[in-house]
Amino acid sequence: MIAREALITDARKLLCKMVETPSVTFSEEAVSDCICKALMFWGIRHERIGNNIICYQNSFDPAKKTLLLCAHMDTVPAADGYSFDPHAPENPDMPGAIFGLGSNDDGGSVAAMLSTLRHYAGTVLPFNLIAAITAQEEKSGPDGVRSLKAKFKELNVEWCIVGEPTGMQAATSEKGLLVIDATAKGISGHAARNEGVNALYIAIDDINTLRNHTFAKKSGIMEDVHLNVTQINAGTAHNVIPDTCTFVVDIRPSEAYDNRELLDELQGLCSSTLTARNLNNRSSATRVGSPLIRCLDRMGIKTFSSSTTSDWMHLECDAIKMGPGESSRSHNKDEYLLDEELYEAIDTYIEFIRNYADTLE
């Protein structure tokens, strides 16, 4: 079995290398190469599917059910206002942390999960343990985790820990995501003669309706549905009544609604035409009676309901979401992960796997 000191040292080195390697969504080839190089050096059997990587225990048994560790390699673009190079992980003036884009979201989970797999690489468990390091998570792209569904069925994936920055607390549910593009149509005219029908006013009326709308169905496990209008665009000149106004609505559904139901309800309230970008980004929840929950209880790990989405929404197995770092640092300037957060995650994942084996037996 690999010594803890070697695991944490190698995990930190890998995370630093990932930060140094730009990996914005849809441009993950270089970071996938980087991770595969580390896996080959460590002797971890793996296969690459596009830029996604699936890693296996040496003792993988096709007859057993499988526990999946899943984290993503891609990042959003660097936010404005970084006070340091977002691809420079070391700061001599601030020791004890890994800095830069992807350190918190989601490189910490990647490094900790791969260390956990290394720890158990040659151990025979009552289940298989595999890791999937995915691409395109930040944009929910078609060649990310969605492209692995058939592979997960082949590997008999029954349970999953989704690695995202949660402070190593466990989300047992998460809201979905519904993004709506709305288009208000009017009639163009000259502003000086007060001609036409102003599409901007139609949009404003609809936005006000949406802002004040209350969703009747209440969730049993998470907060109510959240709705926010986040973008608006109209007009070509100061003296032309706009005949078109577009705006964007960001909705975070609970399990009380499916996305089609929400779209239909809101369309009934609005004069603007509402078009969903994607109806598949559903809310998720850990199965009632899940052994994952029993294991969390056994270890005294706090649980919560998450307001952010992840690869979980595309999985067809029982799951929780748990990883190092804090969600508040994600997609913001000066992203970082503390060394102690990375090391704690490795220890917690290893202990969770040990307890999970006992829970199932």
SULNORBEL-V900044 format. One record per residue. N is the residue number from 1. RES is the residue in three letters. SS is DSSP state (~ for helix, > for strand, _ for the rest). PSI is psi in radians with two decimals (NA if undefined). D_FIRST is the distance of its C-alpha to the first C-alpha in Angstrom with 1 decimal. Layout:
N & RES & SS & PSI & D_FIRST
N & RES & SS & PSI & D_FIRST
This chain:
1 & MET & _ & 2.44 & 0.0
2 & ILE & _ & 2.37 & 3.8
3 & ALA & _ & 2.53 & 6.5
4 & ARG & ~ & -0.72 & 9.1
5 & GLU & ~ & -0.69 & 11.7
6 & ALA & ~ & -0.69 & 10.6
7 & LEU & ~ & -0.84 & 10.3
8 & ILE & ~ & -0.59 & 13.7
9 & THR & ~ & -0.80 & 15.2
10 & ASP & ~ & -0.62 & 14.6
11 & ALA & ~ & -0.74 & 15.8
12 & ARG & ~ & -0.72 & 18.9
13 & LYS & ~ & -0.76 & 19.6
14 & LEU & ~ & -0.76 & 19.6
15 & LEU & ~ & -0.73 & 21.8
16 & CYS & ~ & -0.74 & 24.1
17 & LYS & ~ & -0.66 & 24.5
18 & MET & ~ & -0.72 & 25.2
19 & VAL & ~ & -0.67 & 27.9
20 & GLU & ~ & -0.30 & 29.4
21 & THR & _ & 1.89 & 29.8
22 & PRO & _ & 2.36 & 32.7
23 & SER & _ & 0.76 & 31.8
24 & VAL & > & 2.53 & 34.8
25 & THR & _ & 2.37 & 35.0
26 & PHE & _ & 0.01 & 36.2
27 & SER & _ & 0.95 & 35.1
28 & GLU & _ & 0.07 & 31.4
29 & GLU & ~ & -0.76 & 31.1
30 & ALA & ~ & -0.72 & 30.1
31 & VAL & ~ & -0.56 & 27.3
32 & SER & ~ & -0.72 & 26.0
33 & ASP & ~ & -0.77 & 26.0
34 & CYS & ~ & -0.80 & 24.1
35 & ILE & ~ & -0.75 & 21.3
36 & CYS & ~ & -0.65 & 21.2
37 & LYS & ~ & -0.75 & 21.1
38 & ALA & ~ & -0.74 & 17.9
39 & LEU & ~ & -0.71 & 16.3
40 & MET & ~ & -0.73 & 17.6
41 & PHE & ~ & -0.63 & 16.2
42 & TRP & ~ & -0.17 & 12.6
43 & GLY & _ & 0.50 & 13.2
44 & ILE & _ & 2.12 & 13.5
45 & ARG & _ & 2.32 & 16.4
46 & HIS & > & 2.81 & 19.2
47 & GLU & > & 2.61 & 23.0
48 & ARG & > & 2.23 & 25.6
49 & ILE & > & 1.77 & 28.6
50 & GLY & _ & -2.20 & 31.1
51 & ASN & _ & 0.00 & 29.1
52 & ASN & > & 2.63 & 26.8
53 & ILE & > & 2.26 & 23.2
54 & ILE & > & 2.23 & 21.4
55 & CYS & > & 2.48 & 17.6
56 & TYR & > & 2.59 & 15.9
57 & GLN & _ & 2.65 & 12.9
58 & ASN & _ & -0.50 & 12.7
59 & SER & _ & 0.37 & 13.8
60 & PHE & _ & 2.27 & 16.8
61 & ASP & _ & 1.97 & 19.7
62 & PRO & _ & -0.32 & 23.1
63 & ALA & _ & -0.24 & 24.4
64 & LYS & _ & 2.75 & 22.4
65 & LYS & _ & 2.82 & 23.2
66 & THR & > & 2.39 & 21.1
67 & LEU & > & 2.17 & 20.1
68 & LEU & > & 2.31 & 20.7
69 & LEU & > & 2.14 & 19.5
70 & CYS & > & 2.13 & 22.6
71 & ALA & > & 2.81 & 23.5
72 & HIS & > & 2.60 & 26.2
73 & MET & _ & -0.30 & 26.4
74 & ASP & _ & 2.84 & 30.2
75 & THR & > & 2.88 & 32.3
76 & VAL & _ & 2.90 & 35.9
77 & PRO & _ & 2.71 & 38.1
78 & ALA & _ & 2.31 & 38.1
79 & ALA & _ & 2.70 & 40.4
80 & ASP & _ & 2.60 & 43.5
81 & GLY & _ & 0.19 & 43.6
82 & TYR & _ & 2.37 & 40.3
83 & SER & _ & 0.01 & 40.7
84 & PHE & _ & 2.97 & 38.2
85 & ASP & _ & 2.10 & 37.0
86 & PRO & _ & -0.11 & 35.0
87 & HIS & _ & 0.41 & 32.8
88 & ALA & _ & 1.72 & 32.1
89 & PRO & _ & -0.35 & 28.9
90 & GLU & _ & 2.34 & 29.4
91 & ASN & _ & 1.83 & 32.3
92 & PRO & _ & -0.40 & 32.7
93 & ASP & _ & -0.19 & 35.2
94 & MET & _ & 1.30 & 32.7
95 & PRO & _ & 2.84 & 29.3
96 & GLY & _ & 0.28 & 26.4
97 & ALA & > & 2.75 & 26.7
98 & ILE & > & 2.17 & 26.4
99 & PHE & > & 2.78 & 29.8
100 & GLY & _ & 3.02 & 31.5
101 & LEU & _ & 2.14 & 32.0
102 & GLY & _ & -0.09 & 29.1
103 & SER & ~ & -0.74 & 26.9
104 & ASN & ~ & -0.70 & 27.6
105 & ASP & ~ & 1.58 & 28.6
106 & ASP & ~ & 0.46 & 26.2
107 & GLY & ~ & -0.57 & 23.9
108 & GLY & ~ & -0.75 & 22.0
109 & SER & ~ & -0.72 & 21.2
110 & VAL & ~ & -0.91 & 20.2
111 & ALA & ~ & -0.72 & 17.8
112 & ALA & ~ & -0.70 & 16.2
113 & MET & ~ & -0.68 & 16.0
114 & LEU & ~ & -0.60 & 14.4
115 & SER & ~ & -0.68 & 11.7
116 & THR & ~ & -0.75 & 11.3
117 & LEU & ~ & -0.71 & 11.3
118 & ARG & ~ & -0.75 & 8.6
119 & HIS & ~ & -0.69 & 6.3
120 & TYR & _ & 0.21 & 7.8
121 & ALA & _ & -0.73 & 8.5
122 & GLY & _ & 0.18 & 7.9
123 & THR & _ & 2.37 & 8.7
124 & VAL & _ & 2.04 & 12.3
125 & LEU & _ & 2.90 & 14.3
126 & PRO & _ & 0.06 & 18.1
127 & PHE & _ & 2.84 & 18.5
128 & ASN & > & 2.64 & 17.3
129 & LEU & > & 2.12 & 15.7
130 & ILE & > & 2.84 & 17.2
131 & ALA & > & 2.39 & 18.3
132 & ALA & > & 2.08 & 21.8
133 & ILE & > & 1.97 & 22.8
134 & THR & > & 2.76 & 26.6
135 & ALA & _ & 2.91 & 29.8
136 & GLN & _ & 0.33 & 33.2
137 & GLU & ~ & -0.70 & 32.2
138 & GLU & ~ & -0.40 & 34.6
139 & LYS & ~ & 0.13 & 37.5
140 & SER & _ & 0.80 & 36.3
141 & GLY & _ & 2.78 & 36.9
142 & PRO & _ & -0.37 & 37.3
143 & ASP & _ & 0.34 & 34.6
144 & GLY & _ & -2.34 & 31.8
145 & VAL & ~ & -0.48 & 30.2
146 & ARG & ~ & -0.55 & 33.5
147 & SER & ~ & -0.09 & 33.1
148 & LEU & ~ & 0.04 & 29.9
149 & LYS & ~ & -0.78 & 31.5
150 & ALA & ~ & -0.66 & 32.1
151 & LYS & ~ & -0.72 & 28.5
152 & PHE & ~ & -0.66 & 27.2
153 & LYS & ~ & -0.74 & 29.6
154 & GLU & ~ & -0.64 & 28.5
155 & LEU & _ & 0.06 & 24.8
156 & ASN & _ & 0.75 & 26.0
157 & VAL & > & 2.09 & 25.0
158 & GLU & > & -0.55 & 26.0
159 & TRP & > & 2.76 & 24.5
160 & CYS & > & 2.47 & 23.7
161 & ILE & > & 2.03 & 22.6
162 & VAL & > & 2.12 & 24.7
163 & GLY & _ & 1.97 & 23.5
164 & GLU & _ & 2.74 & 26.5
165 & PRO & _ & 1.81 & 27.4
166 & THR & _ & 0.19 & 28.1
167 & GLY & _ & 0.41 & 26.9
168 & MET & _ & 0.35 & 24.1
169 & GLN & _ & 2.89 & 26.9
170 & ALA & > & 2.11 & 27.2
171 & ALA & > & 2.19 & 30.2
172 & THR & > & 0.07 & 31.3
173 & SER & > & 2.75 & 34.1
174 & GLU & > & 2.56 & 35.3
175 & LYS & _ & 2.74 & 38.7
176 & GLY & _ & -2.91 & 39.7
177 & LEU & _ & 2.20 & 41.7
178 & LEU & > & 2.00 & 45.2
179 & VAL & > & 2.21 & 46.8
180 & ILE & > & 2.28 & 50.6
181 & ASP & > & 2.11 & 52.9
182 & ALA & > & 2.43 & 56.4
183 & THR & > & 2.06 & 59.7
184 & ALA & > & 2.31 & 63.0
185 & LYS & > & 2.29 & 66.1
186 & GLY & _ & -2.63 & 69.5
187 & ILE & > & 2.22 & 72.5
188 & SER & _ & 2.65 & 72.9
189 & GLY & > & 3.09 & 76.0
190 & HIS & > & 2.22 & 77.5
191 & ALA & ~ & -0.58 & 76.4
192 & ALA & ~ & -0.51 & 79.9
193 & ARG & ~ & 0.10 & 81.6
194 & ASN & _ & 0.74 & 79.0
195 & GLU & _ & 2.90 & 78.6
196 & GLY & _ & -3.04 & 75.9
197 & VAL & > & 2.10 & 73.2
198 & ASN & _ & 1.91 & 70.4
199 & ALA & ~ & -0.51 & 67.0
200 & LEU & ~ & -0.69 & 65.4
201 & TYR & ~ & -0.66 & 67.2
202 & ILE & ~ & -0.78 & 66.1
203 & ALA & ~ & -0.73 & 62.5
204 & ILE & ~ & -0.73 & 63.1
205 & ASP & ~ & -0.76 & 64.5
206 & ASP & ~ & -0.72 & 61.6
207 & ILE & ~ & -0.71 & 59.1
208 & ASN & ~ & -0.68 & 60.9
209 & THR & ~ & -0.79 & 60.8
210 & LEU & ~ & -0.70 & 57.1
211 & ARG & ~ & -0.59 & 56.6
212 & ASN & ~ & 0.04 & 58.5
213 & HIS & _ & 2.42 & 57.2
214 & THR & _ & 2.23 & 55.4
215 & PHE & _ & 2.22 & 53.2
216 & ALA & _ & -0.64 & 54.3
217 & LYS & _ & 2.31 & 51.2
218 & LYS & _ & 2.51 & 48.8
219 & SER & _ & 2.60 & 45.0
220 & GLY & _ & -0.24 & 43.6
221 & ILE & _ & -0.14 & 40.1
222 & MET & _ & 3.05 & 40.6
223 & GLU & _ & 2.84 & 43.3
224 & ASP & _ & 2.92 & 46.4
225 & VAL & _ & 2.32 & 46.8
226 & HIS & > & 2.41 & 47.0
227 & LEU & > & 2.31 & 49.4
228 & ASN & > & 2.36 & 50.2
229 & VAL & > & 2.17 & 52.4
230 & THR & > & -0.26 & 50.7
231 & GLN & > & 2.62 & 52.9
232 & ILE & > & 2.54 & 56.6
233 & ASN & > & 2.31 & 58.7
234 & ALA & > & 2.75 & 62.4
235 & GLY & _ & 2.58 & 65.5
236 & THR & _ & -0.37 & 66.8
237 & ALA & _ & 2.80 & 69.4
238 & HIS & _ & -0.40 & 70.9
239 & ASN & _ & 0.29 & 74.1
240 & VAL & > & 2.17 & 72.7
241 & ILE & > & 2.15 & 71.9
242 & PRO & _ & 2.36 & 68.5
243 & ASP & _ & -0.11 & 68.5
244 & THR & > & 2.40 & 64.7
245 & CYS & > & 2.26 & 62.1
246 & THR & > & 2.57 & 58.4
247 & PHE & > & 2.82 & 55.8
248 & VAL & > & 2.37 & 52.2
249 & VAL & > & 2.21 & 50.9
250 & ASP & > & 2.11 & 47.3
251 & ILE & > & 2.37 & 46.6
252 & ARG & > & 1.68 & 43.5
253 & PRO & _ & 2.61 & 44.0
254 & SER & _ & -3.13 & 42.8
255 & GLU & _ & -0.13 & 42.2
256 & ALA & _ & -0.33 & 45.9
257 & TYR & _ & 2.57 & 47.0
258 & ASP & _ & 2.85 & 46.1
259 & ASN & ~ & -0.63 & 46.8
260 & ARG & ~ & -0.71 & 49.9
261 & GLU & ~ & -0.72 & 51.4
262 & LEU & ~ & -0.79 & 51.0
263 & LEU & ~ & -0.80 & 52.6
264 & ASP & ~ & -0.70 & 55.5
265 & GLU & ~ & -0.78 & 56.2
266 & LEU & ~ & -0.61 & 56.3
267 & GLN & ~ & -0.61 & 58.4
268 & GLY & _ & -0.27 & 60.9
269 & LEU & _ & -0.27 & 61.3
270 & CYS & _ & 2.54 & 61.6
271 & SER & _ & -0.51 & 64.3
272 & SER & _ & 2.68 & 61.7
273 & THR & > & 2.20 & 59.9
274 & LEU & > & 2.26 & 56.2
275 & THR & > & 2.15 & 53.7
276 & ALA & > & 2.38 & 50.0
277 & ARG & _ & -0.60 & 47.6
278 & ASN & _ & 2.26 & 45.1
279 & LEU & _ & 0.07 & 45.3
280 & ASN & _ & -0.11 & 41.8
281 & ASN & _ & 1.32 & 39.9
282 & ARG & _ & 2.89 & 39.9
283 & SER & _ & 2.81 & 38.6
284 & SER & > & 2.68 & 35.5
285 & ALA & > & 2.52 & 34.5
286 & THR & _ & 2.43 & 31.7
287 & ARG & _ & 2.41 & 33.1
288 & VAL & _ & 2.29 & 34.9
289 & GLY & _ & 0.18 & 32.9
290 & SER & _ & 2.44 & 29.6
291 & PRO & ~ & -0.39 & 26.4
292 & LEU & ~ & -0.74 & 25.2
293 & ILE & ~ & -0.74 & 27.9
294 & ARG & ~ & -0.68 & 27.1
295 & CYS & ~ & -0.72 & 23.5
296 & LEU & ~ & -0.78 & 24.9
297 & ASP & ~ & -0.74 & 27.4
298 & ARG & ~ & -0.63 & 25.0
299 & MET & ~ & -0.13 & 23.1
300 & GLY & _ & 0.46 & 26.4
301 & ILE & _ & 2.25 & 25.8
302 & LYS & _ & 2.55 & 29.3
303 & THR & > & 2.78 & 30.7
304 & PHE & > & 3.01 & 33.4
305 & SER & > & 2.25 & 35.4
306 & SER & > & 2.48 & 34.9
307 & SER & _ & -0.09 & 37.9
308 & THR & _ & 2.68 & 36.1
309 & THR & _ & 2.92 & 35.1
310 & SER & _ & -3.02 & 31.9
311 & ASP & ~ & -0.28 & 30.6
312 & TRP & ~ & -0.67 & 30.7
313 & MET & ~ & -0.26 & 34.3
314 & HIS & ~ & 0.01 & 33.7
315 & LEU & _ & 2.62 & 31.1
316 & GLU & _ & 0.46 & 32.3
317 & CYS & _ & 2.99 & 29.6
318 & ASP & > & 2.40 & 29.0
319 & ALA & > & 2.81 & 27.4
320 & ILE & > & 2.93 & 26.9
321 & LYS & > & 2.14 & 26.8
322 & MET & _ & 2.21 & 24.5
323 & GLY & _ & 2.98 & 23.2
324 & PRO & _ & 2.72 & 23.3
325 & GLY & _ & -3.09 & 26.7
326 & GLU & _ & 2.36 & 30.2
327 & SER & ~ & -0.54 & 32.4
328 & SER & ~ & -0.35 & 35.4
329 & ARG & ~ & -0.30 & 33.9
330 & SER & _ & 2.47 & 33.7
331 & HIS & _ & 0.33 & 36.5
332 & ASN & _ & 2.89 & 37.9
333 & LYS & _ & 2.75 & 38.4
334 & ASP & _ & 0.78 & 36.1
335 & GLU & _ & 2.55 & 33.0
336 & TYR & > & 2.87 & 29.9
337 & LEU & > & 2.27 & 26.6
338 & LEU & > & 2.51 & 25.6
339 & ASP & ~ & -0.79 & 22.4
340 & GLU & ~ & -0.50 & 21.9
341 & GLU & ~ & -0.70 & 22.5
342 & LEU & ~ & -0.80 & 19.7
343 & TYR & ~ & -0.68 & 17.2
344 & GLU & ~ & -0.69 & 18.6
345 & ALA & ~ & -0.75 & 18.2
346 & ILE & ~ & -0.83 & 14.5
347 & ASP & ~ & -0.73 & 14.2
348 & THR & ~ & -0.75 & 16.9
349 & TYR & ~ & -0.78 & 15.7
350 & ILE & ~ & -0.77 & 12.3
351 & GLU & ~ & -0.64 & 14.6
352 & PHE & ~ & -0.77 & 17.1
353 & ILE & ~ & -0.74 & 15.0
354 & ARG & ~ & -0.81 & 14.1
355 & ASN & ~ & -0.58 & 17.8
356 & TYR & ~ & -0.68 & 19.0
357 & ALA & ~ & -0.73 & 17.5
358 & ASP & ~ & -0.67 & 19.4
359 & THR & ~ & -0.76 & 22.4
360 & LEU & ~ & -0.57 & 22.8
361 & GLU & _ & NA & 22.5
